[in-house]
Amino acid sequence: MINDPVRQAVAAVLQRLENGEHVTGSVEGPHLDLKEEAGRRNGSKTILPGTPRSNEVAKQLAQEASCMANTPGGGALIVGVADDGELVGAATDADWLRKRIYELTDRRLTVECIEQVISGVRLLIIVAPEALEPIRYGGRIRWRVGDSCVEIDAAAWHARRLDLLNFDWSEQSSEVGLDEVRARALEIARDYLRDRGDSKGEDLANAHDADLLRRLGLVTPTGKLTNAGAIAFTALDFSPIDYLRREYAGGDSLTRMNRKGISAIEALHETFQLLDVYNPVRHVQAGLVMRQLPALPRLAMREAIVNGMTHRNWQSHDSTLIEHIGGTLRVTSPGGFVGGVNETNIISHPSRSRNTSLAHLFSLLGIAEREGIGVDRMVREMLRLGYSAPVFSQLDAAAAVRTTLIGDVPDKIWIEFLDAIEPATAGKDLNQLIILDALARKGWVELREAAAAIQLPRQEAELAIRSLAVASFRGERIIQPVKGAPAGSEPVWCLGTAVRKYLERGWLEYESARHLPDRTETALSYARYRGRISSTELGSIMGVQPSNLSATLKHLAEQGDLAPSNESGRGQGFHYLAVEPRP
């Protein structure tokens, strides 16, 4: 059987309707939408009779169908079902509608219009195949983002299409000759190659211009530069980077670098120099050692910017925007995520660059880490200093991706803690570091939460937790299972008592903005997530005797946040239930 996700989604909804289920707009998504014919309510709740040939309906559905067709994978409309699940029916003639949609989309979109009767109500299923060229309606290109249609430009549509075809635009010929290569760009490239500190880098740096470009893979068989070569080494008629530095949000600009007529390598080099100037050094004493640490980790900043250049859509002439405000760095680059990457899997998903040839060049020059570990490095470097992990988000209907690093003053207590862990690898391994960070922010973590945090399967989270369970801090275990959790429930872990006390005291003494949740916050978060809590469980997390916590749980029950598991409020196995458990 052919795997057609769109038709399978339609069939699933129709089967639910056939079974008498109440299907609402919650079933809608990127490839499926429920629709009423336009004009059937006329401002009232009463459903008015429809007509077989309504131009108003045809325009409405042509617009929605073109939006579906522009969406990767195409989509379908189920016409005759309201968002609240009411079956209102469809009156439009199927053959007429199919022809009319074709006409209204400048004869570019041919859809299927299928009649379906559910519980005596006639529905129309409009299936819009994925378009090979953007379908315009009313002069605009729209596609689905979530359960809505949003407008995009043709460049973004074509870039997304090429991404899906695994097409490397940066490898194609630019038709730009080698005589247009900028001497300053070559000079910077040679400096980066020498800074690698290996014989291959030195050998490349000493090659003459044309040979260097060929060995970097930037010259086509016809002797022209590839797009990657033209981007990296020739003058661009737009600014590749727009760097803005402010001391604080809303403050005056201290400096701005936004230059046309230079190459991407020159822009990167100048940006790196500005980062070094405007990334102040903080003096942090961790243990007996006084360290000089930047407000933001240098490697994390460089990786964020290089990723913003490597993975961006270079067919767009928008700049990669770098906003350096106080201790925050925001890098916004044209083009959405590629290769199946999204906000929820960016740490663990196999990396695929939109511009493989350009990524390879930056790696050879030593500007970027090996492909696939740049994001890992960003996360690790931020967490090692006690900062939150970088935030990755897709903006404006896949037209841009933003990476945000938030720092300022490294957390000396956290750094000292990580340095004192035995074995030392526990404070450096990315998966273990992510789980430790989650524990330090929440106080406890379930196994399934840990798996979601590291964006890997459950087995990988179990391995990371087993490694943490045998690690120690000043002779004490750094994590432990939560005592009192019911047998057979999802495993849950908390910080060891010594670690918890060290962090609590240290953050309080140094007036840090960080703190562990108090007993009330912990009881509520634990109960709402797991559905229940006992004084034994709360005592294990907080590192105190369970008898000292009964008053806390009783108070939460009196407030209506928890409910006792029995009327007597005592006895073996007594616990409290969450009044508002996790959905």
Long-range contacts (C-beta under 8 A, 24 or more apart in sequence): 5-31, 5-73, 6-31, 6-32, 6-73, 6-74, 6-75, 6-76, 6-127, 7-76, 7-127, 9-76, 10-76, 10-78, 10-125, 10-127, 13-78, 14-78, 14-116, 14-118, 14-125, 17-81, 17-87, 17-118, 17-119, 18-118, 18-119, 20-119, 22-85, 23-81, 23-85, 24-83, 24-84, 24-85, 25-83, 25-84, 25-147, 28-147, 29-144, 29-146, 29-147, 30-71, 30-73, 30-75, 30-144, 30-145, 30-146, 30-147, 31-68, 31-71, 31-73, 31-74, 31-75, 31-76, 31-144, 32-75, 32-76, 32-78, 33-64, 33-68, 33-75, 33-76, 33-77, 33-78, 33-144, 33-147, 34-77, 34-78, 34-81, 34-82, 34-83, 35-60, 35-61, 35-64, 35-77, 35-78, 35-79, 35-80, 35-81, 36-79, 36-80, 36-81, 36-82, 36-88, 37-61, 37-79, 37-80, 37-90, 37-91, 37-92, 40-88, 47-88, 47-89, 49-91, 50-89, 50-90, 50-91, 50-92, 51-91, 51-92, 52-91, 52-92, 52-93, 52-96, 53-92, 53-93, 53-96, 54-91, 54-92, 55-100, 57-92, 57-97, 58-92, 58-97, 58-100, 58-101, 58-104, 59-104, 61-92, 61-97, 61-101, 61-126, 62-100, 62-101, 62-104, 62-105, 62-109, 62-137, 63-137, 63-138, 63-142, 63-149, 64-149, 65-101, 65-105, 65-109, 65-111, 65-126, 65-128, 66-105, 66-109, 66-128, 66-131, 66-135, 66-136, 66-137, 66-142, 67-137, 67-142, 67-143, 67-144, 67-149, 68-128, 68-144, 69-109, 69-111, 69-128, 69-129, 69-130, 69-131, 69-135, 70-131, 70-134, 70-135, 70-141, 70-142, 70-143, 70-144, 70-152, 70-157, 71-130, 71-143, 71-144, 72-130, 72-160, 72-161, 72-164, 73-130, 74-127, 74-128, 74-129, 74-130, 74-131, 75-128, 75-144, 76-125, 76-126, 76-127, 76-128, 77-124, 77-125, 77-126, 77-128, 78-123, 78-124, 78-125, 79-123, 79-124, 79-125, 79-126, 80-121, 80-122, 80-123, 80-124, 81-123, 87-118, 87-119, 87-121, 87-123, 88-121, 89-121, 89-122, 89-123, 90-122, 90-123, 90-124, 91-122, 92-124, 94-124, 97-124, 97-126, 101-126, 104-137, 105-135, 105-136, 105-137, 106-136, 108-133, 108-135, 108-136, 109-135, 134-158, 143-397, 145-397, 145-398, 150-397, 151-397, 152-397, 152-398, 152-399, 153-399, 155-313, 155-315, 155-316, 156-313, 156-316, 156-335, 156-336, 156-397, 156-398, 156-399, 158-315, 159-313, 159-315, 159-316, 159-335, 159-354, 160-336, 160-398, 163-338, 163-339, 163-354, 166-352, 168-355, 168-356, 168-357, 169-227, 169-314, 169-315, 169-354, 169-355, 170-226, 170-227, 170-228, 170-231, 170-314, 170-354, 170-355, 170-356, 170-357, 170-358, 171-226, 171-227, 171-228, 171-356, 171-357, 172-226, 172-227, 173-220, 173-222, 173-224, 173-225, 173-226, 173-227, 174-224, 174-225, 174-226, 174-227, 174-229, 174-230, 175-224, 176-224, 176-225, 176-229, 176-230, 176-234, 177-223, 177-224, 177-225, 178-209, 178-210, 178-213, 178-219, 178-223, 178-224, 178-225, 180-225, 180-230, 180-234, 180-235, 181-209, 181-213, 181-225, 181-229, 181-233, 181-234, 182-233, 182-234, 182-235, 182-262, 182-263, 182-266, 184-262, 184-263, 184-266, 185-232, 185-233, 185-234, 185-262, 185-263, 185-265, 185-266, 186-212, 186-233, 188-265, 188-266, 188-269, 189-216, 189-232, 189-233, 189-265, 189-365, 192-365, 192-366, 192-367, 193-364, 193-365, 193-366, 195-366, 196-365, 196-366, 201-366, 204-364, 216-361, 216-364, 217-357, 217-360, 217-361, 218-357, 218-361, 226-357, 227-314, 227-355, 227-357, 227-358, 228-355, 228-357, 228-358, 228-361, 229-361, 231-263, 231-264, 231-314, 231-358, 232-263, 232-264, 232-265, 232-358, 232-361, 233-263, 233-265, 234-263, 235-261, 235-262, 235-263, 236-260, 236-261, 236-262, 236-263, 236-264, 237-261, 237-317, 238-317, 238-318, 238-319, 239-267, 239-319, 240-264, 240-267, 240-309, 240-319, 240-320, 241-267, 241-268, 241-270, 241-271, 241-305, 241-309, 241-319, 241-320, 241-322, 242-319, 242-320, 242-321, 242-322, 243-270, 243-271, 243-274, 243-322, 243-324, 244-321, 244-322, 244-323, 244-324, 245-274, 245-278, 245-324, 245-325, 246-323, 246-324, 246-325, 246-326, 247-325, 247-326, 248-325, 248-326, 249-325, 249-326, 251-325, 254-278, 258-319, 264-309, 265-365, 268-305, 268-306, 268-309, 268-367, 271-305, 271-322, 272-302, 272-305, 274-324, 275-301, 275-302, 275-305, 275-324, 278-324, 282-409, 282-410, 284-410, 284-412, 284-415, 285-412, 286-412, 286-415, 286-416, 286-419, 287-416, 287-419, 287-420, 291-415, 293-385, 293-410, 295-327, 295-407, 295-408, 295-409, 295-410, 296-327, 296-329, 296-405, 296-407, 296-408, 297-381, 297-382, 297-384, 297-385, 297-407, 299-377, 299-378, 299-381, 300-377, 300-378, 300-381, 300-382, 300-390, 300-405, 301-329, 301-405, 302-367, 302-368, 303-368, 303-369, 303-374, 303-375, 303-377, 303-378, 304-329, 304-331, 304-378, 304-390, 304-403, 304-405, 305-331, 306-362, 306-367, 306-368, 306-374, 307-331, 307-333, 307-368, 307-374, 307-375, 307-378, 307-403, 308-332, 308-333, 308-401, 308-403, 309-333, 309-358, 309-362, 310-353, 310-354, 310-355, 310-358, 310-359, 310-362, 310-368, 311-335, 311-338, 311-353, 311-354, 311-355, 311-359, 311-401, 312-354, 312-355, 312-401, 313-354, 314-355, 314-358, 318-400, 326-408, 327-406, 327-407, 327-408, 327-409, 328-404, 328-405, 328-406, 328-407, 328-408, 329-404, 329-405, 330-402, 330-403, 330-404, 330-405, 331-402, 331-403, 331-404, 332-395, 332-400, 332-401, 332-402, 333-400, 333-401, 333-402, 334-399, 334-400, 335-398, 335-399, 335-400, 335-401, 336-394, 336-398, 336-399, 336-400, 336-401, 337-394, 337-398, 337-401, 342-394, 343-392, 343-393, 343-394, 344-455, 345-455, 346-375, 346-392, 346-455, 347-375, 347-376, 347-379, 347-430, 347-434, 347-454, 347-455, 348-454, 348-455, 348-456, 349-455, 351-375, 376-430, 378-403, 378-405, 379-430, 379-434, 380-428, 380-430, 380-433, 382-407, 383-433, 383-434, 383-437, 384-415, 384-418, 384-427, 384-428, 384-433, 385-410, 385-411, 385-414, 385-415, 386-410, 386-411, 386-413, 386-414, 386-415, 386-514, 387-411, 389-434, 389-437, 411-512, 411-514, 412-506, 412-510, 413-502, 413-503, 413-506, 413-507, 413-510, 413-512, 413-514, 414-440, 414-503, 414-514, 416-506, 417-473, 417-499, 417-502, 417-503, 417-506, 420-473, 420-474, 421-471, 421-472, 421-473, 421-478, 422-471, 422-472, 422-473, 423-471, 426-467, 426-468, 426-471, 426-478, 429-464, 429-467, 430-454, 431-456, 431-460, 431-461, 431-463, 431-464, 432-464, 432-467, 432-468, 432-471, 435-461, 435-464, 435-465, 435-468, 436-468, 436-478, 436-479, 439-479, 439-493, 439-494, 439-495, 440-495, 440-503, 440-514, 440-516, 442-517, 442-525, 443-494, 443-495, 443-500, 443-516, 443-517, 443-522, 443-525, 443-541, 443-542, 444-482, 444-492, 444-493, 444-494, 444-522, 444-526, 444-541, 445-492, 445-493, 445-494, 446-490, 446-491, 446-492, 446-493, 446-529, 446-530, 447-490, 447-491, 447-492, 447-493, 448-490, 450-493, 465-491, 465-493, 469-493, 473-498, 473-499, 473-502, 474-498, 474-502, 480-540, 482-537, 482-540, 482-541, 483-536, 483-537, 483-539, 483-540, 484-534, 484-535, 484-536, 484-537, 484-539, 484-540, 484-546, 485-537, 486-532, 489-530, 490-530, 492-530, 494-540, 494-541, 495-543, 497-543, 500-542, 500-543, 501-543, 519-549, 519-552, 520-552, 520-555, 520-556, 523-549, 523-552, 523-553, 523-556, 523-562, 524-556, 524-561, 527-561, 527-562, 527-576, 527-577, 527-578, 527-581, 528-578, 528-580, 528-581, 528-582, 529-581, 529-582, 530-578, 530-582, 531-577, 531-578, 531-581, 531-582, 532-565, 532-575, 532-576, 532-577, 532-578, 533-562, 533-575, 533-576, 533-578, 534-574, 534-575, 534-576, 537-575
